[in-house]
Amino acid sequence: MTDPTGRCFVSYRRERTGEARLLVLALHDVGVPTWQDVTDLGSEPTVEELRRVIGDGATACALAWITPDVEDSDIIRKVELPAIIERKRAGKGFFVRPVAAGGLDYAEAGEIASRHLGIEDLGAWNLARTASSPIDEAGAAEIAELVLRERVKAIASALADGDTLRLCLHTRERAPRTTEVALALDWFERFDGRCASAAAWRNLLLPAVGLVAATVRELAPGTPVEAEGRCALPAALALGAAFLAPGGPELRWRQRRGGVPDEVWSFAAEREDAQVEIDTREVTASSEDIAVLVSINHDAEEALRESRGEVPEFRGYVRLRGTGGAQVTLRSPGEAADAALRLVDAIKTARTRWRDIRRIHLFIAGPAGFAMLVGQLLNGLGPIQTYEHIPDDAIGRYQRAALLHPGA
């Protein structure tokens, strides 16, 4: 049987390693784990290992990148493609996404790929085709979307009533290779240390998480999504903003708490009074920006003071912290939901009172689960500039991260 949460085998000509790299990164952006020879093939005999991997139940699908130089590759035409088609013929949930690339049309790609497939003619399949050669990041993202859609269909069909769709999001480390995680958004290679560039956020990561949310809503409607992972807080905010409440599937976060059992945070939890205080303060009438400071794990204000060159002058501040300025402990999912709801209510009140606000700047020192909950509530607030804390000394500073446009 095929595990629909397994990896995608990427078949391509070694001369196309640059294109394969773009494809693999694009697949990782939308949560599809991969098997690629240059990173995953060990010292075993190549032919036997390729056949073993393609036949393994933990390999959920294959992406066949068919280019003119495939004609000269015995490994692809005589080993990989026959093994892939044999696996497809056996059924059991395995799917193939063949792509005519490198300037080939559908008939040419089918002719090259089918010479050692017996009566099977890939030219008669519903091949995808790339318009450019070599492809760019946008072209790779289009192919990744095709694989993502088939993957979510396969996973949704395997879910029983009451099951959740598991998702992980990693920026601090590579997503671990594990079964049963439906979508493993592995953004580690898009980050340079703690941060991704503005271009990466705008062109790659925010479109990817938006696509994931839209695909799950369409193809697995009503299925709760349970997320976890070691990620930057702007990434958790972006995930929440992609799954805006209350529409769409329920989004949950498995919050690790160190030494005590995990908790699952979501707005389905019964609301409980969080021991936080939220206040607002107007500073200057000439600004069109609001700063929102969340001090849960530590004081966000100190690092903001060290970030003057990175932030504008603010009209005013909305501040969440513990009672009397103390550190906050969110003791239950209900308290986390309450704190997030109260914070966003305070932001909306400040916008109404001060008027002419163009952008909100969000500084969070808190758990990823709380950031995700806040992200789900940002609809209707306009652009949200998020920040990553850079701990280059005991106080640290904030650096601009994703610019969110929730609901846009």
C-alpha angles and dihedrals in degrees: 000000000000120000102222089205091059130109131286116241109222114210115192143134114271089233085066095056091125092056091044089053091056091048093050093049091048091050090050090050091062096040104264113135115214145207113215126172098228093056105026109031110100131193094289120118103285102227095047093046094049091052091047094051094046090049095046116112088225088067103086101182147344134237110208111199102198114195132159092265091059084081088071096048116094090181093060099037099039103030116018102037096043090049091048093049092045089053091048092050090053089061114199095138102302114136135189129211108197116190128196104220142156093058096306121140122220096268094047092049091048092050094050095045099043104054094100099033100089111222093350112111114192088190087073092054125094094264122185117226132206119223097208134052117234097024123232131214092277091053091049090051090054091055091045089055091056091052092044093054094052091045094053091047090053093046094046091052090053096050119101124216109286095022121130127223106237119218131178128195120198131180101144094058139001115285107262117246104247137143126242094038102117097197123020107189101201107188096157095112092049089062129077100209107306097348143064122204122258088247092053091051094046101041104029120012104041092045089048097053090043090053092049092052093046092048093050091048091051102039103028101033116182094012112131114235117219114196135188139154148118103281144146113268092243087058091052089048090050091051091052092046090053090055098044116189137272099016125069128018122343109264118210133182124211100221116205111214106181117245095008131074118284119258128214110226122201141129089260088077118101106260117250129184110267117214095238135117123215123196137170130214129187116217112170132005094211097070127087096199132090125203118214114196122193114190107184107125093026141339110297093189096073093056091045090057088056091052102065094128091053100049135055128236109280131226087214148319137260108199132191119189141137122290108288090006094296125144113277125240114193099204100187144011088259092057091048090052092047093051092049093048093048092048094053091045088055091050091052091049092051092050091051093047098045099035126191091063111157103176141017120215114207123204114180129184099178148083122315090237091060091049090052092051092050090048090058091058100050098095113126096018097102124229115358117202110204127199137208119219112234109203098203091143138003091292103030128190140247127255126193115260132164121001104214127204101188114204094004 
